[in-house]
Amino acid sequence: MDNNTGNPQAFDLSPEMLDEIQTNIEEIIKSFPISESNKLDVIKKINFMYSHTRHLSVTDALTGLYNRRHFENTIEREFLRAKRYSNDLSIAILDVDFFKKINDSYGHLCGDYALKEIAYLALQTFRKTDFVFRYGGEEIVVILTETPMASAIIPLERLRKAVENYPFNYDCKSFQVTISIGTETLREEHQTPEELLEQADKALYAAKEGGRNRVVTASDI
């Protein structure tokens, strides 16, 4: 899928490159033959613009969640950290059930509305230390740091129920939305982040095949 799905303002520069550019600009400004107070004022303004630009580079414009590019950087970092320190790490993939039907019945703007509401519910459900990403289309990925499977199931079920019971209403039309979730936790046999994600994806597929609107763990299949 497109890494910048739903983000027409996505930047092609990586956050690391933006960091380097910002540092270089500060050094250039410090060399200007102007007063120190003017230098500080310019640097403050540039830092503000930089912070905004960096935020856009890692964020999905539609949902406000982190984007897929940021997911790829984050899962690599958290996977290596968990392996190194023997920490728990769980990952979940959620997909909106019958999303095409929502678009076909109520229009794509309604589909966008549904995704934004689900993103809001997700951000309200998970901890500040967790990471929530729009992976592509109607798929959302959650990285639950320092979380074993038994603990990961609790917020995942809470989110599933919250979406199921949420009063979706668009253009005076009420409708119900459900989500399916597949999840996996880091195991000794996982050698790469891709293996961890693949197992969660298989669990998601099983959730869909099993009737949707449910959470399935990789160990269940």
Backbone as CSV, one residue per row, in Angstrom:
resi,resn,N_x,N_y,N_z,CA_x,CA_y,CA_z,C_x,C_y,C_z
1,MET,0.835,-1.185,0.000,0.000,0.000,0.000,0.879,1.249,0.000
2,ASP,0.299,2.393,-0.366,1.031,3.643,-0.378,1.329,4.079,1.037
3,ASN,2.582,4.361,1.332,2.972,4.805,2.665,2.283,6.084,3.062
4,ASN,1.844,6.879,2.103,1.269,8.170,2.412,-0.234,8.190,2.158
5,THR,-0.883,7.034,2.266,-2.316,6.945,2.023,-3.058,7.955,2.881
6,GLY,-3.939,8.734,2.250,-4.751,9.673,2.999,-3.994,10.908,3.417
7,ASN,-2.764,11.123,2.946,-1.980,12.264,3.370,-1.440,13.012,2.164
8,PRO,-2.228,13.925,1.599,-1.796,14.631,0.403,-0.641,15.568,0.664
9,GLN,-0.365,15.897,1.945,0.713,16.808,2.264,1.928,16.059,2.797
10,ALA,1.998,14.765,2.588,3.090,13.973,3.141,4.426,14.436,2.577
11,PHE,5.447,14.420,3.446,6.776,14.831,3.046,7.592,13.622,2.628
12,ASP,8.468,13.833,1.629,9.330,12.754,1.179,10.627,12.691,1.981
13,LEU,10.861,13.706,2.835,12.064,13.721,3.652,11.837,12.947,4.939
14,SER,12.837,12.158,5.309,12.726,11.403,6.558,12.902,12.336,7.742
15,PRO,12.373,11.984,8.934,12.575,12.804,10.126,14.053,13.023,10.430
16,GLU,14.888,12.004,10.185,16.318,12.130,10.444,16.949,13.206,9.550
17,MET,16.517,13.243,8.277,17.054,14.249,7.368,16.585,15.643,7.768
18,LEU,15.334,15.748,8.219,14.820,17.032,8.692,15.610,17.520,9.894
19,ASP,15.968,16.590,10.786,16.777,16.952,11.952,18.114,17.549,11.509
20,GLU,18.727,16.911,10.533,20.034,17.377,10.042,19.917,18.743,9.384
21,ILE,18.859,18.944,8.607,18.639,20.236,7.955,18.449,21.335,8.987
22,GLN,17.655,21.037,10.010,17.390,22.033,11.039,18.661,22.426,11.781
23,THR,19.503,21.458,12.096,20.763,21.736,12.779,21.680,22.599,11.917
24,ASN,21.746,22.276,10.620,22.590,23.047,9.708,22.106,24.485,9.575
25,ILE,20.784,24.669,9.532,20.226,26.022,9.409,20.581,26.854,10.634
26,GLU,20.501,26.245,11.821,20.854,26.962,13.048,22.305,27.428,13.002
27,GLU,23.196,26.575,12.536,24.614,26.924,12.464,24.847,28.069,11.480
28,ILE,24.101,28.053,10.376,24.236,29.121,9.380,23.782,30.456,9.967
29,ILE,22.651,30.439,10.665,22.113,31.671,11.252,23.073,32.247,12.285
30,LYS,23.707,31.387,13.056,24.647,31.852,14.081,25.832,32.581,13.472
31,SER,26.123,32.306,12.196,27.256,32.960,11.532,26.877,34.303,10.906
32,PHE,25.577,34.644,10.892,25.133,35.890,10.268,25.656,37.092,11.073
33,PRO,26.004,38.192,10.394,26.484,39.407,11.079,25.331,40.268,11.594
34,ILE,24.519,39.687,12.480,23.398,40.405,13.090,23.481,40.227,14.593
35,SER,22.675,40.996,15.330,22.731,40.943,16.786,22.282,39.575,17.300
36,GLU,22.742,39.236,18.503,22.403,37.949,19.094,20.901,37.815,19.319
37,SER,20.249,38.918,19.695,18.799,38.861,19.936,18.049,38.552,18.644
38,ASN,18.510,39.116,17.525,17.879,38.827,16.233,18.108,37.376,15.821
39,LYS,19.323,36.895,16.097,19.621,35.494,15.785,18.686,34.563,16.545
40,LEU,18.520,34.839,17.852,17.655,33.995,18.679,16.214,34.033,18.193
41,ASP,15.766,35.215,17.773,14.389,35.360,17.287,14.191,34.543,16.012
42,VAL,15.140,34.603,15.100,15.049,33.840,13.858,15.083,32.345,14.133
43,ILE,15.990,31.926,15.029,16.111,30.511,15.362,14.824,29.983,15.990
44,LYS,14.181,30.779,16.865,12.912,30.363,17.489,11.838,30.143,16.429
45,LYS,11.769,31.060,15.460,10.757,30.937,14.406,11.028,29.714,13.526
46,ILE,12.300,29.499,13.225,12.649,28.335,12.404,12.366,27.043,13.154
47,ASN,12.665,27.014,14.451,12.390,25.822,15.257,10.897,25.511,15.306
48,PHE,10.083,26.562,15.354,8.626,26.361,15.354,8.176,25.747,14.036
49,MET,8.661,26.322,12.935,8.298,25.786,11.615,8.826,24.367,11.436
50,TYR,10.022,24.129,11.961,10.604,22.793,11.870,9.759,21.767,12.613
51,SER,9.323,22.111,13.831,8.509,21.185,14.628,7.230,20.825,13.893
52,HIS,6.620,21.834,13.256,5.390,21.589,12.502,5.661,20.691,11.299
53,THR,6.747,20.962,10.593,7.102,20.159,9.422,7.414,18.724,9.812
54,ARG,8.143,18.552,10.900,8.496,17.205,11.348,7.251,16.423,11.746
55,HIS,6.293,17.129,12.385,5.033,16.476,12.759,4.309,15.980,11.514
56,LEU,4.262,16.831,10.472,3.596,16.426,9.230,4.284,15.236,8.581
57,SER,5.593,15.126,8.746,6.339,14.061,8.087,6.046,12.685,8.663
58,VAL,5.502,12.626,9.883,5.237,11.329,10.516,3.747,11.092,10.754
59,THR,2.892,11.994,10.267,1.473,11.948,10.606,0.597,11.768,9.378
60,ASP,-0.454,10.960,9.527,-1.471,10.797,8.498,-2.441,11.970,8.578
61,ALA,-2.631,12.679,7.460,-3.417,13.910,7.462,-4.889,13.672,7.808
62,LEU,-5.458,12.549,7.372,-6.883,12.304,7.584,-7.202,11.991,9.037
63,THR,-6.467,11.065,9.622,-6.816,10.545,10.941,-6.042,11.181,12.091
64,GLY,-4.908,11.799,11.788,-4.067,12.328,12.855,-3.198,11.268,13.508
65,LEU,-3.304,10.025,13.047,-2.453,8.961,13.567,-1.076,9.051,12.918
66,TYR,-0.112,8.330,13.492,1.183,8.213,12.826,0.990,7.520,11.479
67,ASN,1.874,7.816,10.513,1.748,7.207,9.193,2.591,5.934,9.077
68,ARG,2.504,5.296,7.928,3.178,4.002,7.750,4.697,4.140,7.764
69,ARG,5.200,5.227,7.210,6.649,5.428,7.238,7.144,5.437,8.686
70,HIS,6.422,6.128,9.535,6.829,6.200,10.945,6.681,4.838,11.611
71,PHE,5.688,4.070,11.179,5.543,2.713,11.705,6.792,1.887,11.423
72,GLU,7.273,1.960,10.194,8.418,1.138,9.805,9.660,1.482,10.627
73,ASN,9.830,2.768,10.932,10.950,3.172,11.773,10.744,2.741,13.220
74,THR,9.509,2.882,13.697,9.220,2.608,15.099,9.263,1.122,15.416
75,ILE,8.692,0.284,14.554,8.665,-1.152,14.844,10.079,-1.720,14.855
76,GLU,10.930,-1.211,13.977,12.331,-1.659,13.967,13.005,-1.320,15.291
77,ARG,12.815,-0.101,15.754,13.432,0.347,17.006,12.896,-0.424,18.201
78,GLU,11.565,-0.554,18.291,10.970,-1.214,19.450,11.252,-2.715,19.454
79,PHE,11.325,-3.318,18.266,11.647,-4.741,18.168,13.058,-5.001,18.694
80,LEU,14.021,-4.199,18.233,15.407,-4.381,18.670,15.554,-4.107,20.164
81,ARG,14.834,-3.113,20.659,14.897,-2.795,22.087,14.331,-3.939,22.921
82,ALA,13.192,-4.474,22.505,12.574,-5.573,23.246,13.466,-6.811,23.240
83,LYS,14.077,-7.088,22.095,14.984,-8.232,21.996,16.198,-8.043,22.906
84,ARG,16.755,-6.848,22.883,17.979,-6.592,23.637,17.759,-6.683,25.141
85,TYR,16.631,-6.136,25.607,16.383,-6.079,27.048,15.379,-7.124,27.528
86,SER,15.000,-8.038,26.640,14.031,-9.102,26.964,12.720,-8.514,27.484
87,ASN,12.267,-7.451,26.826,11.000,-6.816,27.187,9.844,-7.442,26.411
88,ASP,8.654,-7.334,26.987,7.453,-7.756,26.264,7.140,-6.729,25.181
89,LEU,6.577,-7.212,24.087,6.165,-6.339,22.992,5.033,-7.023,22.240
90,SER,3.926,-6.323,22.079,2.799,-6.876,21.324,2.437,-5.928,20.191
91,ILE,1.865,-6.509,19.148,1.445,-5.720,17.993,0.062,-6.179,17.566
92,ALA,-0.748,-5.249,17.102,-2.103,-5.589,16.660,-2.404,-4.884,15.350
93,ILE,-3.136,-5.579,14.479,-3.627,-4.992,13.234,-5.150,-5.029,13.277
94,LEU,-5.768,-3.886,13.088,-7.237,-3.867,13.059,-7.702,-3.376,11.692
95,ASP,-8.809,-3.924,11.262,-9.362,-3.615,9.951,-10.857,-3.379,10.105
96,VAL,-11.366,-2.364,9.425,-12.790,-2.052,9.501,-13.576,-3.074,8.694
97,ASP,-14.556,-3.699,9.327,-15.367,-4.718,8.654,-16.266,-4.077,7.589
98,PHE,-16.287,-4.693,6.412,-17.158,-4.254,5.316,-17.009,-2.761,5.018
99,PHE,-15.772,-2.296,5.019,-15.535,-0.865,4.806,-15.998,-0.426,3.416
100,LYS,-15.811,-1.278,2.422,-16.248,-0.947,1.066,-17.761,-0.712,1.017
101,LYS,-18.482,-1.477,1.824,-19.941,-1.318,1.873,-20.313,0.057,2.431
102,ILE,-19.550,0.531,3.419,-19.801,1.865,3.973,-19.601,2.912,2.888
103,ASN,-18.479,2.788,2.145,-18.210,3.742,1.063,-19.275,3.683,-0.025
104,ASP,-19.677,2.465,-0.390,-20.659,2.306,-1.461,-22.042,2.797,-1.043
105,SER,-22.386,2.606,0.230,-23.725,2.959,0.705,-23.867,4.442,1.033
106,TYR,-22.805,5.021,1.612,-22.923,6.390,2.128,-21.929,7.371,1.499
107,GLY,-21.009,6.874,0.695,-20.034,7.752,0.057,-18.678,7.714,0.750
108,HIS,-17.649,8.110,0.005,-16.284,8.045,0.533,-16.051,9.046,1.660
109,LEU,-16.757,10.162,1.647,-16.598,11.118,2.742,-17.099,10.518,4.053
110,CYS,-18.122,9.705,3.960,-18.620,9.009,5.145,-17.576,7.989,5.612
111,GLY,-16.940,7.308,4.657,-15.872,6.380,5.020,-14.743,7.091,5.735
112,ASP,-14.396,8.295,5.246,-13.362,9.091,5.908,-13.787,9.455,7.329
113,TYR,-15.052,9.834,7.470,-15.586,10.168,8.796,-15.462,8.983,9.741
114,ALA,-15.816,7.798,9.268,-15.745,6.601,10.109,-14.309,6.327,10.551
115,LEU,-13.362,6.472,9.629,-11.958,6.249,9.965,-11.470,7.244,11.012
116,LYS,-11.883,8.499,10.879,-11.463,9.515,11.847,-12.033,9.227,13.236
117,GLU,-13.283,8.767,13.287,-13.890,8.454,14.585,-13.210,7.236,15.227
118,ILE,-12.897,6.229,14.417,-12.210,5.049,14.947,-10.815,5.423,15.436
119,ALA,-10.137,6.291,14.694,-8.809,6.758,15.116,-8.907,7.476,16.461
120,TYR,-9.935,8.299,16.617,-10.137,9.003,17.887,-10.349,8.011,19.025
121,LEU,-11.182,7.008,18.792,-11.438,5.999,19.825,-10.162,5.241,20.177
122,ALA,-9.347,4.960,19.161,-8.092,4.247,19.406,-7.154,5.077,20.268
123,LEU,-7.044,6.357,19.949,-6.160,7.223,20.724,-6.635,7.367,22.167
124,GLN,-7.948,7.286,22.369,-8.492,7.357,23.721,-8.297,6.059,24.493
125,THR,-8.097,4.967,23.770,-8.038,3.644,24.397,-6.635,3.268,24.863
126,PHE,-5.629,3.576,24.038,-4.291,3.084,24.331,-3.479,4.083,25.148
127,ARG,-2.403,3.595,25.749,-1.569,4.407,26.621,-0.692,5.365,25.822
128,LYS,-0.158,6.353,26.503,0.758,7.295,25.872,2.010,6.587,25.369
129,THR,2.365,5.485,26.009,3.578,4.752,25.622,3.360,3.811,24.450
130,ASP,2.116,3.660,24.009,1.813,2.839,22.842,1.836,3.720,21.591
131,PHE,1.896,3.095,20.441,1.937,3.830,19.173,0.799,3.343,18.279
132,VAL,0.045,4.298,17.714,-1.085,3.958,16.845,-0.829,4.558,15.457
133,PHE,-0.913,3.717,14.424,-0.568,4.124,13.062,-1.715,3.819,12.103
134,ARG,-1.886,4.680,11.111,-2.710,4.299,9.971,-1.784,3.591,9.001
135,TYR,-1.976,2.291,8.873,-1.056,1.471,8.083,-1.344,1.600,6.594
136,GLY,-2.610,1.821,6.278,-3.005,1.963,4.873,-4.480,1.671,4.725
137,GLY,-5.177,2.466,3.910,-6.611,2.222,3.721,-7.351,2.273,5.044
138,GLU,-8.051,1.191,5.350,-8.820,1.122,6.608,-8.107,0.301,7.671
139,GLU,-6.821,0.042,7.493,-6.059,-0.730,8.459,-5.292,0.180,9.427
140,ILE,-5.373,-0.165,10.693,-4.651,0.547,11.746,-3.781,-0.459,12.484
141,VAL,-2.556,-0.077,12.769,-1.634,-0.938,13.503,-1.304,-0.286,14.842
142,VAL,-1.263,-1.103,15.884,-0.923,-0.614,17.224,0.291,-1.373,17.738
143,ILE,1.285,-0.653,18.210,2.427,-1.250,18.896,2.245,-1.008,20.383
144,LEU,2.133,-2.087,21.141,1.947,-1.987,22.591,3.270,-2.342,23.264
145,THR,3.958,-1.326,23.743,5.286,-1.535,24.311,5.197,-2.147,25.709
146,GLU,6.179,-2.995,26.008,6.284,-3.641,27.321,4.948,-4.262,27.746
147,THR,4.313,-4.937,26.795,2.977,-5.487,27.035,2.902,-6.931,26.566
148,PRO,2.665,-7.876,27.481,2.469,-9.268,27.072,1.076,-9.450,26.487
149,MET,0.824,-10.587,25.882,-0.454,-10.814,25.216,-1.640,-10.687,26.164
150,ALA,-1.516,-11.241,27.362,-2.647,-11.199,28.312,-3.061,-9.767,28.611
151,SER,-2.089,-8.862,28.667,-2.408,-7.456,28.937,-2.847,-6.728,27.672
152,ALA,-2.346,-7.135,26.513,-2.711,-6.479,25.259,-4.178,-6.711,24.907
153,ILE,-4.686,-7.886,25.225,-6.071,-8.231,24.894,-7.059,-7.261,25.530
154,ILE,-6.745,-6.767,26.714,-7.692,-5.916,27.451,-8.033,-4.634,26.688
155,PRO,-7.062,-3.797,26.304,-7.434,-2.592,25.543,-7.937,-2.894,24.136
156,LEU,-7.474,-3.989,23.541,-7.955,-4.337,22.211,-9.443,-4.693,22.235
157,GLU,-9.854,-5.445,23.230,-11.280,-5.770,23.387,-12.076,-4.515,23.740
158,ARG,-11.474,-3.642,24.529,-12.149,-2.390,24.899,-12.401,-1.545,23.659
159,LEU,-11.410,-1.492,22.757,-11.583,-0.726,21.526,-12.621,-1.380,20.626
160,ARG,-12.570,-2.705,20.502,-13.544,-3.403,19.658,-14.971,-3.091,20.110
161,LYS,-15.200,-3.135,21.411,-16.538,-2.861,21.953,-16.911,-1.391,21.786
162,ALA,-15.930,-0.512,21.955,-16.199,0.919,21.817,-16.651,1.252,20.399
163,VAL,-15.999,0.646,19.408,-16.382,0.879,18.007,-17.762,0.291,17.735
164,GLU,-17.997,-0.912,18.224,-19.283,-1.578,18.003,-20.440,-0.768,18.580
165,ASN,-20.221,-0.110,19.708,-21.294,0.617,20.394,-21.315,2.115,20.083
166,TYR,-20.405,2.562,19.245,-20.299,3.990,18.970,-21.441,4.460,18.055
167,PRO,-22.044,5.616,18.348,-23.163,6.107,17.523,-22.686,6.829,16.262
168,PHE,-22.250,6.073,15.272,-21.803,6.676,14.016,-23.005,7.346,13.339
169,ASN,-22.826,8.594,12.953,-23.908,9.336,12.312,-23.291,10.329,11.338
170,TYR,-23.632,10.167,10.056,-23.078,11.049,9.032,-24.190,11.506,8.105
171,ASP,-24.296,12.807,7.924,-25.313,13.383,7.034,-26.701,12.878,7.416
172,CYS,-26.949,12.882,8.735,-28.243,12.478,9.308,-28.550,10.994,9.104
173,LYS,-27.525,10.225,8.829,-27.711,8.781,8.664,-26.909,8.054,9.732
174,SER,-27.587,7.202,10.494,-26.916,6.426,11.532,-26.555,5.051,10.989
175,PHE,-25.410,4.554,11.394,-24.986,3.231,10.942,-24.032,2.641,11.966
176,GLN,-23.865,1.333,11.888,-22.989,0.627,12.821,-21.698,0.230,12.121
177,VAL,-20.619,0.270,12.869,-19.313,-0.148,12.363,-18.710,-1.148,13.346
178,THR,-18.071,-2.167,12.824,-17.323,-3.096,13.671,-15.917,-3.254,13.099
179,ILE,-15.029,-3.753,13.933,-13.650,-3.977,13.499,-13.216,-5.390,13.866
180,SER,-12.300,-5.910,13.078,-11.663,-7.189,13.382,-10.209,-6.902,13.736
181,ILE,-9.676,-7.661,14.689,-8.323,-7.400,15.181,-7.524,-8.698,15.255
182,GLY,-6.313,-8.660,14.729,-5.376,-9.763,14.876,-4.187,-9.281,15.676
183,THR,-3.689,-10.093,16.588,-2.599,-9.644,17.444,-1.581,-10.754,17.702
184,GLU,-0.362,-10.340,17.919,0.730,-11.262,18.225,1.670,-10.596,19.229
185,THR,2.352,-11.405,20.007,3.336,-10.903,20.958,4.714,-11.442,20.594
186,LEU,5.737,-10.705,20.942,7.099,-11.089,20.592,7.478,-12.410,21.251
187,ARG,7.988,-13.317,20.429,8.432,-14.619,20.911,9.893,-14.823,20.506
188,GLU,10.524,-15.780,21.144,11.934,-16.038,20.890,12.197,-16.381,19.432
189,GLU,11.230,-17.038,18.788,11.457,-17.467,17.404,11.349,-16.330,16.389
190,HIS,10.792,-15.187,16.799,10.706,-14.047,15.883,12.093,-13.431,15.700
191,GLN,12.588,-13.450,14.478,13.916,-12.920,14.198,13.879,-11.507,13.582
192,THR,12.721,-11.117,13.051,12.593,-9.801,12.421,11.239,-9.197,12.772
193,PRO,11.124,-7.868,12.683,9.818,-7.235,12.909,8.771,-7.721,11.908
194,GLU,9.223,-8.034,10.697,8.293,-8.491,9.668,7.623,-9.805,10.055
195,GLU,8.353,-10.679,10.730,7.766,-11.945,11.182,6.683,-11.694,12.228
196,LEU,6.932,-10.753,13.113,5.946,-10.401,14.134,4.680,-9.843,13.488
197,LEU,4.861,-8.941,12.528,3.727,-8.337,11.828,2.971,-9.370,11.015
198,GLU,3.699,-10.277,10.389,3.059,-11.313,9.569,2.143,-12.200,10.402
199,GLN,2.567,-12.552,11.611,1.739,-13.389,12.474,0.476,-12.646,12.918
200,ALA,0.615,-11.355,13.199,-0.559,-10.558,13.555,-1.522,-10.468,12.374
201,ASP,-0.971,-10.360,11.168,-1.796,-10.287,9.964,-2.552,-11.599,9.741
202,LYS,-1.897,-12.722,10.001,-2.566,-14.013,9.892,-3.704,-14.117,10.898
203,ALA,-3.481,-13.585,12.090,-4.536,-13.592,13.112,-5.707,-12.710,12.686
204,LEU,-5.409,-11.579,12.029,-6.469,-10.715,11.511,-7.295,-11.461,10.470
205,TYR,-6.622,-12.167,9.586,-7.318,-12.941,8.559,-8.234,-13.975,9.213
206,ALA,-7.747,-14.610,10.277,-8.566,-15.593,10.993,-9.776,-14.931,11.642
207,ALA,-9.590,-13.698,12.135,-10.711,-12.962,12.731,-11.784,-12.669,11.684
208,LYS,-11.345,-12.329,10.494,-12.286,-12.080,9.397,-13.008,-13.369,9.005
209,GLU,-12.246,-14.435,8.864,-12.822,-15.713,8.465,-13.745,-16.269,9.548
210,GLY,-13.471,-15.919,10.794,-14.259,-16.450,11.909,-15.545,-15.697,12.193
211,GLY,-15.848,-14.681,11.390,-17.103,-13.977,11.568,-16.992,-12.484,11.801
212,ARG,-15.748,-11.959,11.879,-15.510,-10.524,12.080,-15.946,-10.055,13.483
213,ASN,-15.664,-8.789,13.759,-16.007,-8.168,15.045,-15.469,-8.996,16.208
214,ARG,-14.181,-9.323,16.137,-13.564,-10.117,17.189,-12.060,-9.897,17.205
215,VAL,-11.461,-10.244,18.337,-10.009,-10.186,18.489,-9.484,-11.629,18.457
216,VAL,-8.505,-11.868,17.592,-7.897,-13.197,17.497,-6.394,-13.059,17.701
217,THR,-5.815,-13.918,18.541,-4.376,-13.920,18.740,-3.742,-14.959,17.830
218,ALA,-2.479,-14.758,17.524,-1.770,-15.698,16.645,-1.736,-17.091,17.246
219,SER,-1.730,-17.181,18.558,-1.694,-18.478,19.208,-3.026,-19.218,19.088
220,ASP,-4.085,-18.497,18.686,-5.408,-19.116,18.521,-5.540,-19.861,17.197
221,ILE,-4.617,-19.625,16.271,-4.804,-20.191,14.928,-3.801,-21.323,14.665
